[in-house]
Amino acid sequence: MHAAGVAWQMHLYGGVGHSFTDPSHDGLRPGIRYDRRSDERSWKAMIDLFEEVLPASR
């Protein structure tokens, strides 16, 4: 990525399991559990990315 001159980021949400953005996951299956705080943070990161790279609708 660096050699290609691509600006990139990686967001890691430590301590959360798979499907952390899906409130229907209640943690009954190992490694699969909803995490509200990480869900909200990841949603904000996605919106911030969209605002940065997509042209504004006017």
KOLTOR-788741 format. One record per residue: residue number from 1; x, y, z of N, C-alpha, C, O, CB in turn. Coordinates in nm, 3 decimals. Glycine has a CB too. Example, Ala and Ser with C-alpha at 12.3 -4.5 7.8 and 13.67 -1.06 7.14 Angstrom:
REM residues 2
<1,<1.319,-0.569,0.780>,<1.230,-0.450,0.780>,<1.320,-0.330,0.780>,<1.424,-0.332,0.846>,<1.131,-0.447,0.905>>
<2,<1.285,-0.225,0.708>,<1.367,-0.106,0.714>,<1.290,0.003,0.787>,<1.341,0.114,0.804>,<1.408,-0.060,0.572>>
END
This chain:
REM residues 58
<1,<0.083,-0.118,0.000>,<0.000,0.000,0.000>,<0.088,0.125,0.000>,<0.062,0.221,-0.073>,<-0.095,-0.001,0.121>>
<2,<0.192,0.123,0.082>,<0.280,0.240,0.086>,<0.348,0.261,-0.049>,<0.355,0.373,-0.098>,<0.386,0.223,0.197>>
<3,<0.397,0.153,-0.108>,<0.466,0.164,-0.237>,<0.374,0.218,-0.346>,<0.419,0.286,-0.438>,<0.521,0.029,-0.278>>
<4,<0.245,0.189,-0.335>,<0.148,0.237,-0.433>,<0.101,0.379,-0.403>,<0.025,0.437,-0.481>,<0.028,0.144,-0.438>>
<5,<0.146,0.435,-0.289>,<0.105,0.571,-0.254>,<-0.038,0.582,-0.205>,<-0.100,0.687,-0.215>,<0.123,0.660,-0.372>>
<6,<-0.089,0.472,-0.152>,<-0.227,0.470,-0.105>,<-0.232,0.510,0.043>,<-0.159,0.457,0.126>,<-0.290,0.329,-0.126>>
<7,<-0.321,0.605,0.073>,<-0.344,0.641,0.213>,<-0.445,0.541,0.270>,<-0.553,0.523,0.214>,<-0.397,0.789,0.228>>
<8,<-0.410,0.477,0.378>,<-0.500,0.376,0.435>,<-0.494,0.380,0.586>,<-0.401,0.434,0.646>,<-0.464,0.236,0.383>>
<9,<-0.595,0.321,0.646>,<-0.606,0.310,0.791>,<-0.657,0.171,0.825>,<-0.719,0.104,0.743>,<-0.699,0.420,0.849>>
<10,<-0.629,0.130,0.947>,<-0.686,0.006,0.997>,<-0.747,0.037,1.134>,<-0.681,0.095,1.220>,<-0.578,-0.109,1.005>>
<11,<-0.869,-0.002,1.153>,<-0.936,0.018,1.281>,<-0.952,-0.117,1.347>,<-1.013,-0.208,1.291>,<-1.075,0.089,1.262>>
<12,<-0.898,-0.130,1.465>,<-0.911,-0.253,1.542>,<-0.992,-0.223,1.668>,<-0.969,-0.123,1.736>,<-0.771,-0.312,1.579>>
<13,<-1.085,-0.309,1.697>,<-1.169,-0.294,1.815>,<-1.137,-0.411,1.908>,<-1.195,-0.519,1.897>,<-1.322,-0.291,1.777>>
<14,<-1.044,-0.386,1.999>,<-0.995,-0.491,2.087>,<-1.098,-0.540,2.186>,<-1.179,-0.464,2.238>,<-0.875,-0.443,2.160>>
<15,<-1.093,-0.669,2.210>,<-1.178,-0.729,2.311>,<-1.321,-0.754,2.268>,<-1.404,-0.793,2.350>,<-1.178,-0.644,2.430>>
<16,<-1.351,-0.731,2.142>,<-1.487,-0.757,2.096>,<-1.487,-0.878,2.003>,<-1.386,-0.910,1.940>,<-1.546,-0.632,2.023>>
<17,<-1.599,-0.944,1.996>,<-1.610,-1.062,1.914>,<-1.666,-1.032,1.775>,<-1.698,-0.917,1.743>,<-1.696,-1.165,1.982>>
<18,<-1.678,-1.135,1.697>,<-1.737,-1.125,1.564>,<-1.883,-1.080,1.579>,<-1.948,-1.110,1.678>,<-1.728,-1.262,1.489>>
<19,<-1.932,-1.008,1.480>,<-2.071,-0.959,1.478>,<-2.098,-0.855,1.586>,<-2.210,-0.845,1.636>,<-2.168,-1.075,1.494>>
<20,<-1.996,-0.778,1.623>,<-2.012,-0.681,1.731>,<-2.107,-0.568,1.696>,<-2.144,-0.490,1.784>,<-1.879,-0.625,1.770>>
<21,<-2.147,-0.555,1.568>,<-2.240,-0.449,1.529>,<-2.384,-0.498,1.520>,<-2.473,-0.421,1.485>,<-2.198,-0.390,1.396>>
<22,<-2.408,-0.622,1.552>,<-2.543,-0.679,1.539>,<-2.603,-0.702,1.678>,<-2.564,-0.797,1.747>,<-2.539,-0.812,1.458>>
<23,<-2.699,-0.616,1.719>,<-2.755,-0.628,1.853>,<-2.829,-0.759,1.880>,<-2.857,-0.791,1.996>,<-2.848,-0.516,1.877>>
<24,<-2.860,-0.835,1.777>,<-2.933,-0.960,1.800>,<-2.840,-1.071,1.852>,<-2.888,-1.176,1.894>,<-3.000,-1.006,1.671>>
<25,<-2.710,-1.048,1.850>,<-2.617,-1.148,1.901>,<-2.598,-1.128,2.051>,<-2.551,-1.024,2.096>,<-2.480,-1.140,1.827>>
<26,<-2.635,-1.228,2.126>,<-2.641,-1.218,2.272>,<-2.524,-1.285,2.343>,<-2.522,-1.291,2.466>,<-2.768,-1.278,2.321>>
<27,<-2.428,-1.336,2.268>,<-2.310,-1.395,2.331>,<-2.324,-1.541,2.365>,<-2.236,-1.597,2.431>,<-2.278,-1.321,2.454>>
<28,<-2.433,-1.606,2.322>,<-2.450,-1.748,2.353>,<-2.352,-1.835,2.276>,<-2.318,-1.946,2.319>,<-2.592,-1.791,2.323>>
<29,<-2.306,-1.786,2.161>,<-2.205,-1.860,2.084>,<-2.069,-1.797,2.113>,<-2.057,-1.675,2.110>,<-2.237,-1.858,1.930>>
<30,<-1.969,-1.877,2.141>,<-1.837,-1.822,2.174>,<-1.782,-1.732,2.063>,<-1.787,-1.766,1.945>,<-1.738,-1.936,2.200>>
<31,<-1.731,-1.616,2.103>,<-1.669,-1.524,2.009>,<-1.764,-1.438,1.930>,<-1.721,-1.358,1.847>,<-1.587,-1.600,1.915>>
<32,<-1.895,-1.452,1.955>,<-1.995,-1.375,1.882>,<-2.080,-1.301,1.984>,<-2.157,-1.361,2.059>,<-2.083,-1.466,1.791>>
<33,<-2.066,-1.168,1.985>,<-2.138,-1.089,2.085>,<-2.147,-0.944,2.038>,<-2.050,-0.890,1.983>,<-2.070,-1.098,2.224>>
<34,<-2.260,-0.882,2.060>,<-2.279,-0.741,2.031>,<-2.201,-0.657,2.132>,<-2.193,-0.691,2.250>,<-2.430,-0.704,2.035>>
<35,<-2.142,-0.546,2.084>,<-2.072,-0.453,2.172>,<-2.113,-0.311,2.131>,<-2.067,-0.259,2.029>,<-1.916,-0.472,2.165>>
<36,<-2.199,-0.249,2.212>,<-2.256,-0.118,2.177>,<-2.149,-0.013,2.152>,<-2.155,0.058,2.051>,<-2.349,-0.071,2.287>>
<37,<-2.053,-0.002,2.240>,<-1.951,0.102,2.226>,<-1.870,0.086,2.098>,<-1.846,0.185,2.029>,<-1.859,0.099,2.346>>
<38,<-1.829,-0.034,2.067>,<-1.753,-0.058,1.944>,<-1.841,-0.042,1.821>,<-1.794,0.004,1.717>,<-1.692,-0.198,1.947>>
<39,<-1.967,-0.079,1.831>,<-2.062,-0.058,1.722>,<-2.071,0.091,1.689>,<-2.062,0.130,1.573>,<-2.202,-0.114,1.758>>
<40,<-2.088,0.174,1.792>,<-2.100,0.319,1.771>,<-1.970,0.377,1.714>,<-1.974,0.462,1.626>,<-2.136,0.389,1.902>>
<41,<-1.857,0.332,1.765>,<-1.729,0.382,1.715>,<-1.707,0.342,1.569>,<-1.660,0.423,1.490>,<-1.614,0.329,1.800>>
<42,<-1.740,0.219,1.535>,<-1.719,0.175,1.397>,<-1.814,0.246,1.301>,<-1.776,0.277,1.188>,<-1.738,0.022,1.385>>
<43,<-1.936,0.273,1.345>,<-2.032,0.346,1.262>,<-1.979,0.487,1.235>,<-1.985,0.535,1.122>,<-2.172,0.351,1.330>>
<44,<-1.928,0.553,1.339>,<-1.873,0.687,1.322>,<-1.754,0.686,1.227>,<-1.741,0.775,1.143>,<-1.831,0.745,1.458>>
<45,<-1.668,0.586,1.239>,<-1.552,0.575,1.149>,<-1.598,0.559,1.005>,<-1.537,0.616,0.914>,<-1.463,0.456,1.191>>
<46,<-1.704,0.481,0.982>,<-1.755,0.463,0.846>,<-1.812,0.594,0.792>,<-1.785,0.630,0.677>,<-1.862,0.353,0.844>>
<47,<-1.890,0.665,0.872>,<-1.947,0.793,0.830>,<-1.836,0.893,0.799>,<-1.842,0.964,0.699>,<-2.042,0.849,0.938>>
<48,<-1.735,0.898,0.884>,<-1.622,0.988,0.861>,<-1.553,0.956,0.728>,<-1.517,1.047,0.654>,<-1.521,0.979,0.977>>
<49,<-1.534,0.828,0.699>,<-1.474,0.788,0.572>,<-1.560,0.832,0.455>,<-1.510,0.889,0.358>,<-1.454,0.636,0.568>>
<50,<-1.690,0.807,0.463>,<-1.779,0.847,0.355>,<-1.774,0.997,0.331>,<-1.771,1.042,0.217>,<-1.922,0.805,0.385>>
<51,<-1.773,1.075,0.438>,<-1.767,1.220,0.425>,<-1.636,1.265,0.361>,<-1.632,1.366,0.291>,<-1.785,1.287,0.561>>
<52,<-1.531,1.191,0.386>,<-1.400,1.227,0.330>,<-1.388,1.193,0.182>,<-1.335,1.272,0.105>,<-1.291,1.156,0.407>>
<53,<-1.438,1.077,0.142>,<-1.410,1.029,0.005>,<-1.525,1.043,-0.093>,<-1.503,1.037,-0.214>,<-1.371,0.886,0.011>>
<54,<-1.647,1.062,-0.045>,<-1.760,1.074,-0.136>,<-1.798,1.220,-0.153>,<-1.799,1.296,-0.056>,<-1.879,0.992,-0.085>>
<55,<-1.829,1.260,-0.275>,<-1.869,1.399,-0.296>,<-2.002,1.428,-0.222>,<-2.092,1.344,-0.216>,<-1.884,1.429,-0.448>>
<56,<-2.010,1.546,-0.169>,<-2.131,1.586,-0.097>,<-2.248,1.601,-0.195>,<-2.231,1.653,-0.305>,<-2.108,1.718,-0.021>>
<57,<-2.363,1.555,-0.155>,<-2.484,1.572,-0.238>,<-2.539,1.711,-0.211>,<-2.563,1.749,-0.097>,<-2.592,1.461,-0.206>>
<58,<-2.558,1.784,-0.316>,<-2.613,1.920,-0.301>,<-2.723,1.943,-0.398>,<-2.781,2.052,-0.401>,<-2.505,2.025,-0.321>>
END
